[in-house]
Amino acid sequence: MSTAPEALTGGAGAPESKPSQTFKNCWSCRIISGGGLILSGVYVFMAARKVMRRGGPTSMGTVAQITFAASLAAWGIVVIADPVGKAQKKTTT
């Protein structure tokens, strides 16, 4: 039964804030998170390479680690490049 002011609840005049929109516009946020993903991919890859370098057999687990490392690095590149929303709609006039 409490009534909050219009400004706190997002009344008719208040602009809507989207967290994902802030992330897309923040270049440093994209660099930090994308770089973290790339570095985590390198870490996972080096852990898989350590097993192979010691002469251990290449198992399906090692292959899965290398594949996961590549996908982490690719995800980091996508976050940095931010391809979503860059395509322009074609309008016919």
VENGI-V267002 format. One record per residue. OMEGA is omega in whole degrees, 0 to 359 (* if undefined). Layout:
((OMEGA) (OMEGA))
//
This chain:
((179) (179) (179) (177) (182) (183) (181) (182) (180) (181) (185) (184) (184) (177) (179) (180) (179) (180) (181) (178) (177) (180) (181) (182) (184) (182) (182) (177) (180) (179) (182) (182) (177) (177) (176) (178) (179) (179) (176) (174) (177) (180) (180) (178) (181) (176) (178) (179) (180) (179) (181) (181) (179) (178) (179) (180) (177) (182) (177) (177) (178) (178) (178) (177) (180) (178) (178) (178) (179) (180) (175) (180) (178) (178) (177) (178) (179) (179) (180) (183) (180) (182) (183) (176) (180) (179) (179) (177) (178) (178) (178) (180) (*))
//
